[in-house]
């Protein structure tokens, strides 16, 4: 079987620990990469969905960044769901980098 499109999702790095000198807090940072490649001889339209964490608690602060930026956030009113729209020409490859950062106060536990 020949696959026309391939997708590889990798976690490039994950770091967590205490931060701060006077006011202490906890932090977790994750860097991920999504690599898509068109192995066929035709152009393919592509809609890629990916999720990022979101917080429902005031003490947990979550930020994220993506390169390139998604075309849409909170797809179909689902929090944390991102979408990219692209067309991949024959032999073309695209890479999306996503970084998420979670911060919460010292003494609290993230589950």
N, C-alpha and C positions, 0 to 999 in steps of 0.2 A: 504494500500500500504506500502510495506517495502522498506526503503531506504538503499542502501548498503554503500554509502559514505555520510558523513555529513561535511559541511564546515561552520565555524563560523568566521566572520570578526568583530573585535572589535577595537574601538579607545580607547586605554588605558589612554592616556593623551594628552592634548593640552595646550600649554603655549605660550603666546605672550607678547611683551612689549619692552621697550627701554633698550638698553645695552650700556655699555661704560662710561668712566669718562671724557676723553678728547675729543675723537672723538665719537660722538653718532650715533647709528644706531638702526634700528628696527629688531626684531627677532621673528620668529614663529617656534615652535618645536612641532612635532606631533609624538606620538608613537602608532603604530598599531600592532595587532596580528591576524594571520590567523591560525585557528586550524582545521585540517582535521582528520577525524577518519573513519576507515573502520569497519562497523558494520556487514559485511557479513562473510561467511566462505570460501571465496576465495581471492586470491591476485589480486589487481587491479593496472594496470599501470596508472599513473596520470601525467598530464602536467597542472600545475597551472600558470595562467597569472595574473599579478597585475601591476598596474601603479603607478609611482611616478611622482611628478611634475618636469618640466624642464623649464629652462629660455631661453627666446629669447631676453633678454635685459641685457646689460652690468652691470647695477646697481643692478640687482637682482641676488644674489648668492644662489644657491640651492645645498645642499649636502644631501646624503642619505646613510644609511647603512642597511644591512639586515643580519639576522642570522637565518638559514644558508644562505650563499651567493647564489644568483640565478645561474642557469646553463647558462643562456643567458641574455644579455641586449640588448635593442633596437630591440626587436623581429620584424622580417619582415621589418626592417628599420623604425619602428615606435618608435620615441623618447619617452623615459620614460616607455616603456613596458618591464617588467621583466618576466622571465620564470623559473620555477623550474620543474625538472623531478624527479619522484620518483615512487617506487612501494610500495604499502601499503599491508602488509600481514594481514590476518584475525585478527581483534582486535587491530591492530596497529594504533597509532595516531602520528601525526607530528604537530609541531608548528613552524611558521615562524614569526619572529619579525622584523618590519621595522620602522626605525626612519628617519624622514625627517626634515631638518632645512633650513629655508629661512631667509636670511639677506638682508636688503636694507637700504640705507642712510636715516638719519633723515630728515624730511620735505617732504619725498616722501610718497605716499599712495599706498598700495598694493590693487589691485582690482581683 
